[in-house]
Amino acid sequence: MATITQVESSTVRARGAQSKFETKQPGLPDINTIRKAIPPHCFVPSTWRSLGYVVRDFAMAGALGYAALAYIPSVPNPIYRTLLWTVYGFFQGLVGVGIWILAHECGHGAFSVHRGLNDTIGWALHSLVGVPYFSWKFSHARHHRFTGNMEKDMAFVPAESPSFFTKSLGNVLSGFVDFDVLEDAPAVNLLRLLGQQLAGWQVYILFNSTSGKDSMQDKGAKWWRRSHLDPFSGVFRPQEAFYVFLSDVGLALLAAALYFGSKALDWQTVFLLYGVPYLWINHWLVAITFLHHTHKDVPHYDAEHWTFVAGALATVDRDFGFVGRHIFHGIIDTHVVHHLFSRIPFYHAEEATNAIKPLLGDLYHSDERSFVGSLWETTRDCQYVEKDPNAPGVLRWHK
């Protein structure tokens, strides 16, 4: 597991070295000061507690799947049957996000202190929900290492000009509508949002889209060599190829299970049992990632002025009520502290968040407005960033 150790240790080194560079963004506390504000037990995962959440989530998923398969097909009224499948898909999607987040804990080493167990559980859980575990683990670790860095962030770097879609549509309609009006048009925002929510995850996995221009391990890799599924992709180091292959094996086993399930039942039933929840899972995860890193008050930084703490604090905690806290394992509500210390288990993240709030003051960002409503508003209002003329190296959302 030398490759994994290299990724994790490089992240630790990056964090430990930040204190002497924090003057790039004056007024920010260094990482060690923030760490000391958090009770030490918050950094210690409990293997049995984490496994208990796996059992709980699988019990919910199994109960939903059994009930759907045993009872919904026998409902004679097609309208009621369609409604029940719709309800099932929505709730199974919520549970699926919880399973996704538990695998995410494994990737960060927050599931247990045993790396082998973390990777075994994480690989199984992520493969089950269609995620290449090691591939995502490597790129996601680099996203955490360089969050908010406009050149090196591996997951979310906003555009610095209107999107190709908006500009193209503006060129077509230039004789009929003003471009500034077009940017905010509800129909255009709807199309933009649908594309993001339906295809955002797949486009990222296949083409490493929305990542920084300097985030790749092979800077010269062509667009077709940037896939998370390619063991020799420019996204990864050569020594990571075997683990990317293992990730592909997990997805191949999932595909085989779905194929034989379709033979035993039929493809329509398998799509309703697995495919619809899968689409819901991707929707929620794209929305969560987008809203964690997109808010009118949250800046981004050029590479020269970026620091680890500045980037970690350029994230937003949001509220999704009971579902966010108990089904999504708090990932929406406690993302700021997660970016500061990704090894804190999710069940300690709320306590850790409350511990650092007094220290951070206005540097801590949260938004308790409707999560779904914020998705619409943020997609409309935060389309691209531009340099802040009053703050060197800082980029803010275009108004």
Secondary structure per residue as TSV (DSSP state, phi and psi in degrees):
chain	resnum	aa	ss	phi	psi
A	1	M	-	360.0	31.0
A	2	A	H	-62.7	-34.8
A	3	T	H	-63.5	-43.0
A	4	I	H	-64.2	-41.9
A	5	T	H	-60.5	-38.7
A	6	Q	H	-63.2	-43.8
A	7	V	H	-63.5	-46.3
A	8	E	H	-68.6	-42.1
A	9	S	H	-68.6	-33.5
A	10	S	H	-66.0	-34.6
A	11	T	H	-65.6	-42.6
A	12	V	H	-63.0	-42.6
A	13	R	H	-62.6	-39.9
A	14	A	H	-62.6	-40.4
A	15	R	H	-69.3	-44.0
A	16	G	H	-65.2	-26.6
A	17	A	T	-86.1	-4.1
A	18	Q	G	-73.3	-28.3
A	19	S	G	-57.5	-37.2
A	20	K	G	-77.2	-10.1
A	21	F	G	-105.9	-0.6
A	22	E	G	-65.3	-13.4
A	23	T	G	-66.7	-13.9
A	24	K	G	-60.8	-33.1
A	25	Q	S	-125.8	83.3
A	26	P	T	-59.6	147.3
A	27	G	T	97.5	-9.2
A	28	L	-	-89.9	135.5
A	29	P	-	-70.4	154.2
A	30	D	-	-80.4	165.7
A	31	I	H	-64.4	-34.6
A	32	N	H	-69.3	-35.2
A	33	T	H	-63.6	-41.9
A	34	I	H	-66.1	-42.3
A	35	R	H	-59.3	-41.1
A	36	K	H	-66.7	-19.0
A	37	A	T	-78.3	-12.1
A	38	I	S	-99.4	131.7
A	39	P	-	-55.7	136.1
A	40	P	G	-57.1	-33.1
A	41	H	G	-66.9	-17.1
A	42	C	G	-67.1	-18.9
A	43	F	G	-90.8	-1.3
A	44	V	-	-105.7	114.5
A	45	P	-	-80.7	152.4
A	46	S	-	-109.1	116.2
A	47	T	H	-58.4	-45.7
A	48	W	H	-70.4	-34.8
A	49	R	H	-66.9	-42.3
A	50	S	H	-63.6	-44.2
A	51	L	H	-63.0	-33.6
A	52	G	H	-61.2	-37.8
A	53	Y	H	-68.2	-33.8
A	54	V	H	-62.7	-46.0
A	55	V	H	-61.8	-43.8
A	56	R	H	-60.5	-47.7
A	57	D	H	-67.2	-37.8
A	58	F	H	-69.9	-32.4
A	59	A	H	-63.7	-42.0
A	60	M	H	-65.7	-45.0
A	61	A	H	-63.6	-42.1
A	62	G	H	-65.3	-41.2
A	63	A	H	-64.3	-42.5
A	64	L	H	-64.1	-44.7
A	65	G	H	-64.4	-43.2
A	66	Y	H	-63.1	-46.6
A	67	A	H	-61.7	-41.2
A	68	A	H	-64.5	-46.6
A	69	L	H	-72.1	-33.1
A	70	A	H	-81.1	-31.7
A	71	Y	H	-117.1	-36.5
A	72	I	G	-64.5	-43.0
A	73	P	G	-61.0	-22.7
A	74	S	G	-86.6	-4.4
A	75	V	-	-73.0	120.5
A	76	P	-	-73.4	-33.5
A	77	N	-	-76.9	118.4
A	78	P	H	-63.5	-30.4
A	79	I	H	-67.7	-47.1
A	80	Y	H	-64.8	-38.1
A	81	R	H	-64.0	-43.0
A	82	T	H	-64.0	-41.2
A	83	L	H	-62.8	-42.3
A	84	L	H	-66.6	-40.3
A	85	W	H	-63.5	-37.0
A	86	T	H	-64.3	-44.6
A	87	V	H	-64.0	-43.5
A	88	Y	H	-58.3	-49.2
A	89	G	H	-58.7	-40.2
A	90	F	H	-64.3	-49.9
A	91	F	H	-72.0	-35.4
A	92	Q	H	-67.5	-31.8
A	93	G	H	-63.6	-40.1
A	94	L	H	-62.1	-45.8
A	95	V	H	-63.9	-38.1
A	96	G	H	-61.5	-35.6
A	97	V	H	-62.7	-41.3
A	98	G	H	-59.3	-42.6
A	99	I	H	-64.0	-40.3
A	100	W	H	-58.5	-44.3
A	101	I	H	-67.0	-34.7
A	102	L	H	-64.7	-39.3
A	103	A	H	-65.5	-36.4
A	104	H	H	-60.4	-39.8
A	105	E	H	-60.3	-41.0
A	106	C	H	-62.3	-42.4
A	107	G	H	-62.5	-29.2
A	108	H	H	-89.8	-5.3
A	109	G	T	77.1	18.7
A	110	A	-	-98.0	-3.1
A	111	F	S	-77.6	-42.8
A	112	S	-	-158.0	176.0
A	113	V	S	-87.8	1.6
A	114	H	-	-103.5	108.8
A	115	R	H	-62.8	-39.8
A	116	G	H	-61.9	-43.1
A	117	L	H	-64.9	-43.4
A	118	N	H	-54.8	-48.1
A	119	D	H	-72.9	-32.9
A	120	T	H	-67.1	-50.1
A	121	I	H	-65.1	-45.1
A	122	G	H	-61.8	-43.5
A	123	W	H	-61.1	-44.0
A	124	A	H	-65.7	-46.3
A	125	L	H	-68.6	-45.1
A	126	H	H	-68.2	-37.8
A	127	S	H	-61.3	-38.0
A	128	L	H	-61.3	-33.7
A	129	V	T	-103.4	20.3
A	130	G	T	77.8	30.1
A	131	V	-	-115.7	131.2
A	132	P	-	-75.6	100.1
A	133	Y	H	-56.9	-59.6
A	134	F	H	-67.1	-38.5
A	135	S	H	-57.3	-48.9
A	136	W	H	-67.1	-39.0
A	137	K	H	-58.3	-44.9
A	138	F	H	-65.0	-49.7
A	139	S	H	-69.7	-34.6
A	140	H	H	-69.3	-35.2
A	141	A	H	-61.4	-37.8
A	142	R	H	-73.5	-31.3
A	143	H	H	-60.8	-44.8
A	144	H	H	-66.0	-36.4
A	145	R	H	-67.0	-33.4
A	146	F	T	-124.0	32.7
A	147	T	T	-56.1	132.4
A	148	G	T	83.7	-3.3
A	149	N	B	-85.9	118.1
A	150	M	T	-66.4	-14.9
A	151	E	T	-109.2	-30.5
A	152	K	T	-114.0	-10.1
A	153	D	-	-60.0	129.0
A	154	M	S	-86.8	-10.2
A	155	A	S	-121.2	-41.5
A	156	F	-	-142.1	98.7
A	157	V	-	-118.7	115.8
A	158	P	-	-70.1	160.0
A	159	A	-	-70.1	157.2
A	160	E	S	-109.3	12.2
A	161	S	S	-157.6	166.0
A	162	P	-	-54.0	149.7
A	163	S	-	-63.9	157.9
A	164	F	H	-58.1	-39.7
A	165	F	H	-61.3	-48.0
A	166	T	H	-65.9	-42.8
A	167	K	H	-65.4	-40.1
A	168	S	H	-65.2	-43.7
A	169	L	H	-65.4	-36.9
A	170	G	H	-63.9	-38.0
A	171	N	H	-65.4	-39.0
A	172	V	H	-66.4	-39.8
A	173	L	T	-101.7	15.3
A	174	S	T	-57.9	-29.4
A	175	G	T	-83.5	-4.1
A	176	F	T	-119.9	-26.2
A	177	V	S	-146.5	144.9
A	178	D	-	-71.3	140.2
A	179	F	H	-60.9	-40.1
A	180	D	H	-63.6	-34.8
A	181	V	H	-69.6	-38.6
A	182	L	H	-62.1	-37.2
A	183	E	H	-57.2	-35.8
A	184	D	H	-100.2	1.6
A	185	A	-	-62.1	131.7
A	186	P	H	-56.2	-39.9
A	187	A	H	-64.8	-40.9
A	188	V	H	-66.7	-41.2
A	189	N	H	-64.4	-36.9
A	190	L	H	-63.7	-45.2
A	191	L	H	-63.8	-41.8
A	192	R	H	-61.7	-44.2
A	193	L	H	-67.9	-41.5
A	194	L	H	-62.7	-42.9
A	195	G	H	-62.1	-41.9
A	196	Q	H	-64.4	-45.1
A	197	Q	H	-77.7	-30.8
A	198	L	H	-87.8	-30.8
A	199	A	H	-124.4	-3.3
A	200	G	H	-57.7	-45.1
A	201	W	H	-66.1	-47.0
A	202	Q	H	-63.7	-40.8
A	203	V	H	-64.7	-38.5
A	204	Y	H	-65.5	-46.5
A	205	I	H	-64.0	-39.4
A	206	L	H	-83.5	-31.9
A	207	F	H	-128.5	3.7
A	208	N	-	55.6	36.2
A	209	S	T	-67.3	161.2
A	210	T	T	66.2	10.4
A	211	S	-	-94.7	161.9
A	212	G	-	-71.8	154.5
A	213	K	T	-67.1	-20.0
A	214	D	T	-110.8	21.3
A	215	S	-	-92.2	-18.3
A	216	M	-	-72.7	152.1
A	217	Q	S	-77.4	-34.3
A	218	D	S	-111.5	99.6
A	219	K	T	-63.9	-22.8
A	220	G	T	-95.0	6.6
A	221	A	-	-64.4	133.9
A	222	K	-	-71.1	167.6
A	223	W	G	-60.7	-30.1
A	224	W	G	-84.1	0.0
A	225	R	G	-116.1	35.8
A	226	R	-	-122.5	20.2
A	227	S	-	-81.5	144.3
A	228	H	T	-72.7	-8.6
A	229	L	T	-97.1	-8.6
A	230	D	-	-95.0	114.1
A	231	P	T	-59.0	-22.6
A	232	F	T	-110.3	24.5
A	233	S	-	-64.0	152.5
A	234	G	T	-67.1	-10.3
A	235	V	T	-69.7	-28.2
A	236	F	S	-115.5	160.2
A	237	R	-	-78.9	153.6
A	238	P	G	-55.4	-36.8
A	239	Q	G	-72.9	-7.1
A	240	E	G	-93.4	-4.1
A	241	A	H	-59.0	-42.5
A	242	F	H	-61.5	-39.1
A	243	Y	H	-71.1	-34.2
A	244	V	H	-64.1	-39.7
A	245	F	H	-60.3	-43.1
A	246	L	H	-60.5	-36.7
A	247	S	H	-61.9	-42.2
A	248	D	H	-65.3	-35.6
A	249	V	H	-60.7	-42.5
A	250	G	H	-59.4	-42.7
A	251	L	H	-68.5	-35.1
A	252	A	H	-65.0	-39.6
A	253	L	H	-64.9	-38.8
A	254	L	H	-62.4	-46.2
A	255	A	H	-60.1	-39.7
A	256	A	H	-64.5	-41.8
A	257	A	H	-62.8	-41.3
A	258	L	H	-66.9	-37.1
A	259	Y	H	-63.8	-50.4
A	260	F	H	-69.5	-30.3
A	261	G	H	-63.7	-37.8
A	262	S	H	-67.4	-32.8
A	263	K	H	-68.8	-40.4
A	264	A	H	-73.1	-35.9
A	265	L	S	-108.9	-105.5
A	266	D	-	-164.5	159.8
A	267	W	H	-65.2	-31.2
A	268	Q	H	-64.3	-42.5
A	269	T	H	-66.4	-42.0
A	270	V	H	-63.6	-38.4
A	271	F	I	-63.3	-41.4
A	272	L	I	-69.4	-37.2
A	273	L	I	-73.1	-40.8
A	274	Y	I	-115.9	-44.7
A	275	G	I	-63.1	-46.3
A	276	V	H	-65.3	-48.2
A	277	P	H	-58.0	-35.4
A	278	Y	H	-60.2	-42.6
A	279	L	H	-64.8	-39.7
A	280	W	H	-64.3	-42.0
A	281	I	H	-58.2	-48.9
A	282	N	H	-62.4	-39.9
A	283	H	H	-57.9	-50.3
A	284	W	H	-65.7	-38.9
A	285	L	H	-69.9	-38.9
A	286	V	H	-64.7	-43.2
A	287	A	H	-63.2	-43.4
A	288	I	H	-62.4	-47.9
A	289	T	H	-62.4	-45.1
A	290	F	H	-60.3	-47.6
A	291	L	H	-75.4	-22.3
A	292	H	H	-68.5	-29.0
A	293	H	S	-115.5	9.3
A	294	T	-	-134.4	114.8
A	295	H	-	-162.5	143.1
A	296	K	T	-59.5	-23.5
A	297	D	T	-93.6	-3.8
A	298	V	-	-102.5	123.0
A	299	P	-	-88.0	172.2
A	300	H	E	-124.8	169.6
A	301	Y	E	-134.3	146.2
A	302	D	-	-74.8	166.3
A	303	A	T	-62.6	-33.3
A	304	E	T	-68.4	-35.2
A	305	H	T	-103.8	-3.0
A	306	W	-	-73.5	145.5
A	307	T	-	-135.2	162.9
A	308	F	H	-59.6	-47.3
A	309	V	H	-65.4	-42.1
A	310	A	H	-59.5	-43.1
A	311	G	H	-67.9	-42.1
A	312	A	H	-64.0	-35.7
A	313	L	T	-80.0	-5.9
A	314	A	S	-89.3	40.6
A	315	T	-	-128.6	168.2
A	316	V	-	-132.1	131.5
A	317	D	E	-86.6	135.4
A	318	R	E	-127.8	174.6
A	319	D	-	-120.9	130.6
A	320	F	-	-131.7	27.4
A	321	G	H	60.7	-145.6
A	322	F	H	-59.4	-44.0
A	323	V	I	-60.3	-45.7
A	324	G	I	-62.1	-42.2
A	325	R	I	-78.2	-39.0
A	326	H	I	-109.7	-28.3
A	327	I	I	-96.8	-40.1
A	328	F	S	-90.9	9.1
A	329	H	T	56.2	35.8
A	330	G	T	72.9	9.2
A	331	I	T	-63.8	-30.2
A	332	I	T	-77.2	-37.3
A	333	D	T	-85.0	-19.4
A	334	T	T	-132.5	42.0
A	335	H	H	-80.3	-26.6
A	336	V	H	-63.3	-51.0
A	337	V	H	-66.8	-29.6
A	338	H	H	-64.8	-36.2
A	339	H	H	-75.2	-27.7
A	340	L	H	-74.1	-43.5
A	341	F	-	-139.6	89.5
A	342	S	T	-73.6	-10.4
A	343	R	T	-87.0	-2.8
A	344	I	S	-71.9	123.5
A	345	P	-	-61.8	149.6
A	346	F	H	-60.2	-29.0
A	347	Y	H	-78.1	-5.8
A	348	H	H	-109.5	-2.6
A	349	A	H	-68.6	-34.3
A	350	E	H	-67.1	-43.1
A	351	E	H	-62.1	-42.4
A	352	A	H	-65.0	-38.4
A	353	T	H	-62.6	-47.0
A	354	N	H	-62.6	-29.5
A	355	A	H	-72.6	-32.1
A	356	I	H	-94.2	-13.6
A	357	K	H	-57.1	-47.5
A	358	P	H	-60.6	-35.8
A	359	L	H	-69.7	-42.4
A	360	L	H	-79.1	-33.1
A	361	G	G	57.4	-126.0
A	362	D	G	-70.9	-9.2
A	363	L	G	-75.0	-16.6
A	364	Y	S	-88.6	128.1
A	365	H	-	-110.6	132.0
A	366	S	E	-145.9	157.0
A	367	D	E	-144.5	115.4
A	368	E	-	-100.4	12.1
A	369	R	S	-70.5	170.9
A	370	S	-	-51.2	128.2
A	371	F	H	-64.4	-47.8
A	372	V	H	-66.9	-42.2
A	373	G	H	-62.5	-37.6
A	374	S	H	-66.0	-30.0
A	375	L	H	-62.1	-44.5
A	376	W	H	-65.9	-48.6
A	377	E	H	-65.6	-40.8
A	378	T	H	-70.0	-38.9
A	379	T	H	-60.7	-36.7
A	380	R	H	-75.8	-42.9
A	381	D	H	-91.3	-21.5
A	382	C	-	-120.4	81.3
A	383	Q	S	-99.8	-33.2
A	384	Y	-	-159.4	160.0
A	385	V	E	-105.9	159.1
A	386	E	E	-144.3	158.9
A	387	K	E	-65.0	137.9
A	388	D	-	-82.9	115.3
A	389	P	T	-65.7	-16.8
A	390	N	T	-99.9	-2.8
A	391	A	S	-141.0	102.1
A	392	P	T	-57.3	132.3
A	393	G	T	83.6	-3.1
A	394	V	E	-103.1	134.8
A	395	L	E	-117.7	134.1
A	396	R	E	-123.5	161.8
A	397	W	E	-66.6	133.3
A	398	H	-	-62.4	135.2
A	399	K	-	-101.3	360.0
